[in-house]
Amino acid sequence: MHELALTFAEIKAARRRLTGIAHRTPVLTSATADAMTGAQLFFKCENFQRMGAFKFRGAYNAVASLDPARRAAGVVAFSSGNHAQAIALACRLLDSRAVIVMPSDAPRAKVAATRGYGGEVVFYDRYREDREALGRRLAAERGLSLIPPYDHLDIMAGQATAATELLEQTGPLDMLLVPLGGGGLLSGSAVAARHLCPECAVIGVEPEAGDDGRQSLRAGHIVHIATPETIADGAQTQQLGKHTFPIIAALVRDIVTANDAALAATMAWFAERMKIVVEPTGALAAAPALGGRLELRGKRVGIILSGGNIDLERFAALIARADPARLG
Ligand SMILES: *Cc1c(COP(=O)(O)O)cnc(C)c1O
């Protein structure tokens, strides 16, 4: 196999940068989940990570990797989700400045959270303006570094530390289930698993409404889709990245999907059985496992619960409507 762009040495370096800064999140188990699946499931709880999702790992690693002059000048990111908050918090911790480009109709809670971490929010009209062009203009005018949410080696190396930590906590696994949006977490996890546990089958899970990852894996090239309609707002990406795709194509065993009804049922299951709040995107990897859609009998399976950021109101509405029969 030819060299992949992301090396295990870079993941180890990210690990060192994050030590004592990112939380070493707990791995939870559930006798009920094990009885349902006939497997041993290990849930890596990144919903307990700083700012509520694994995105902090990549964002901090990327900002910390900038040379000091660039870091002092500041960072620009466009996102209304977890990446925005992660960059804002990372910049605050590293004495940098974060400028976050968000649509003018972004949820108030997300705007408030980003500002709460010290980020400056610049709004754009999502129907009339191109956010990437705006981000590039801000970068040029103010000398900011643009840090994308997934297609960036320092981001991928940082996200990978969730999997290295999990494998340290559990020992060897037969399978690792990872949620998939643009593929920063999945590509990083796959490189980590290849080094620490080469026998482990790494599987990505994406929303059924946006299965561009599965299509890309089958086609052998990046497939672009329209923005998918799904409650998994952290995985509404239109395509994998030019850095993430080759790694996923080389190392990931398969990509499966979960629909919105299964995600809501999975969130309700976590609240009821394990007493934890998982956001819709964070429930992706667990859905096919708990729903019996994968053959797991006798296996040791790692599952990344990637985040827990959701308004209480939305959470309550989703779990109230969830149908336990739709688990899976
Ligand atoms: C961003 C995000 C994902 C998807 O990560 P990618 O690196 O884009 O594939 C999954 N879950 C949560 C909670 C996220 O915020």
The ligand as an SDF file (V2000), in Angstrom:
LIG
                    3D

 15 15  0  0  0  0  0  0  0  0999 V2000
  -18.8720   16.9450   12.6390 C   0  0  0  0  0  0  0  0  0  0  0  0
  -19.5480   15.8660   13.3450 C   0  0  0  0  0  0  0  0  0  0  0  0
  -19.5780   14.5450   12.8320 C   0  0  0  0  0  0  0  0  0  0  0  0
  -18.9770   14.1730   11.5010 C   0  0  0  0  0  0  0  0  0  0  0  0
  -17.5750   14.3470   11.4860 O   0  0  0  0  0  0  0  0  0  0  0  0
  -16.7740   14.4340   10.1180 P   0  0  0  0  0  0  0  0  0  0  0  0
  -15.3630   14.5570   10.5210 O   0  0  0  0  0  0  0  0  0  0  0  0
  -17.2830   15.6240    9.3590 O   0  0  0  0  0  0  0  0  0  0  0  0
  -17.0670   13.1790    9.3550 O   0  0  0  0  0  0  0  0  0  0  0  0
  -20.1760   13.5600   13.6090 C   0  0  0  0  0  0  0  0  0  0  0  0
  -20.7570   13.8440   14.7860 N   0  0  0  0  0  0  0  0  0  0  0  0
  -20.7570   15.0880   15.3040 C   0  0  0  0  0  0  0  0  0  0  0  0
  -21.4090   15.3070   16.6160 C   0  0  0  0  0  0  0  0  0  0  0  0
  -20.1680   16.1510   14.6070 C   0  0  0  0  0  0  0  0  0  0  0  0
  -20.1720   17.3870   15.1190 O   0  0  0  0  0  0  0  0  0  0  0  0
  1  2  1  0
  2  3  1  0
  2 14  2  0
  3  4  1  0
  3 10  2  0
  4  5  1  0
  5  6  1  0
  6  7  2  0
  6  8  1  0
  6  9  1  0
 10 11  1  0
 11 12  2  0
 12 13  1  0
 12 14  1  0
 14 15  1  0
M  END
$$$$
